[in-house]
């Protein structure tokens, strides 16, 4: 998924039977940062219900990469306690503009984009 900055992605088998939300965001995009607030709320509201959230930072193409400490600080300032990765590289996702979200059901089937 990318370089893990905080939290853990865990082994793929650890996500079996869980709903997985993979959210692409960027610290310089206000809509993206606001998405983190919503994801942090979901994490609180659905704690213990087998929800796994991964916030994948997506650098703006053609711009310098955002330093990892700035990414982590932006996430933590919004109460994020789930996995944060940088340099996310998933086929086809690089063309999407953050915020961009994928949701996979407990069988691993994509159910929302």
C-alpha positions as CSV (number, residue, x, y, z in Angstrom):
1,X,0.0,0.0,0.0
2,X,2.9,2.4,0.7
3,X,5.1,3.4,3.5
4,X,3.4,2.9,6.9
5,X,3.8,6.2,9.0
6,X,1.6,5.3,11.9
7,X,-0.5,2.3,12.9
8,X,-0.2,-1.0,11.1
9,X,-1.7,-2.4,7.9
10,X,-1.3,-5.9,9.4
11,X,-1.0,-9.0,7.4
12,X,-3.6,-9.4,4.6
13,X,-5.1,-12.4,6.4
14,X,-5.8,-10.1,9.4
15,X,-8.3,-8.1,7.2
16,X,-10.3,-11.2,6.3
17,X,-13.8,-10.8,7.7
18,X,-13.4,-7.1,8.2
19,X,-14.9,-4.2,6.3
20,X,-11.9,-2.2,4.9
21,X,-12.0,1.5,4.1
22,X,-9.1,2.7,2.0
23,X,-9.2,6.5,1.8
24,X,-6.8,8.5,-0.3
25,X,-6.1,12.0,1.0
26,X,-3.7,14.9,0.8
27,X,-2.7,17.4,3.6
28,X,-3.0,20.3,1.2
29,X,-6.5,19.5,0.1
30,X,-9.2,20.8,2.6
31,X,-11.8,18.3,1.5
32,X,-9.3,15.4,2.0
33,X,-8.4,16.6,5.5
34,X,-12.1,16.9,6.4
35,X,-12.5,13.3,5.2
36,X,-10.1,12.3,8.0
37,X,-12.5,13.9,10.5
38,X,-15.3,11.6,9.2
39,X,-13.1,8.5,9.2
40,X,-12.0,9.2,12.8
41,X,-15.7,9.4,13.7
42,X,-16.4,6.1,12.0
43,X,-13.5,4.6,13.9
44,X,-15.0,5.7,17.2
45,X,-18.6,4.8,16.3
46,X,-17.8,1.4,14.9
47,X,-15.0,0.4,17.4
48,X,-15.1,-3.3,17.9
49,X,-17.2,-4.0,14.8
50,X,-14.4,-5.3,12.6
51,X,-13.8,-2.0,10.7
52,X,-10.3,-1.5,9.3
53,X,-9.4,2.0,8.0
54,X,-6.3,2.9,6.1
55,X,-5.7,6.5,5.2
56,X,-3.4,6.6,2.2
57,X,-1.7,9.9,1.7
58,X,-1.5,10.8,-2.0
59,X,1.0,13.4,-3.0
60,X,0.0,16.0,-5.6
61,X,1.5,15.0,-9.0
62,X,4.2,17.4,-10.1
63,X,4.6,18.8,-6.6
64,X,7.3,18.0,-4.0
65,X,6.4,15.1,-1.7
66,X,5.0,16.1,1.6
67,X,7.3,15.2,4.5
68,X,6.1,12.2,6.6
69,X,6.1,14.2,9.9
70,X,3.6,16.7,8.3
71,X,1.4,13.9,7.2
72,X,1.4,12.3,10.6
73,X,0.8,15.6,12.4
74,X,-2.2,16.4,10.1
75,X,-3.7,13.0,10.8
76,X,-3.1,13.1,14.6
77,X,-4.6,16.6,14.8
78,X,-7.9,15.2,13.6
79,X,-7.9,12.3,16.1
80,X,-6.8,9.6,13.7
81,X,-5.9,6.4,15.4
82,X,-5.9,4.1,12.4
83,X,-3.3,3.3,9.8
84,X,-1.7,6.1,7.9
85,X,0.5,5.4,4.9
86,X,2.3,7.6,2.4
87,X,3.4,7.1,-1.1
88,X,0.3,4.9,-1.7
89,X,0.6,3.3,-5.1
90,X,-2.4,1.2,-6.1
91,X,-3.0,0.6,-9.8
92,X,-5.5,3.1,-11.1
93,X,-5.8,5.1,-7.9
94,X,-3.0,7.6,-8.8
95,X,-5.2,9.2,-11.4
96,X,-8.0,9.9,-8.9
97,X,-8.0,13.2,-7.0
98,X,-8.3,13.0,-3.3
99,X,-10.4,12.6,-1.4
100,X,-11.0,9.2,-3.0
101,X,-12.3,6.2,-1.1
102,X,-12.6,2.5,-1.7
103,X,-14.6,0.2,0.6
104,X,-14.3,-3.6,0.6
105,X,-16.7,-5.9,2.3
106,X,-15.8,-8.7,4.7
107,X,-15.1,-11.0,1.8
108,X,-12.7,-8.6,0.1
109,X,-15.1,-7.6,-2.6
110,X,-15.0,-3.9,-3.5
111,X,-18.4,-2.4,-2.8
112,X,-17.9,1.3,-3.1
113,X,-15.7,3.7,-5.0
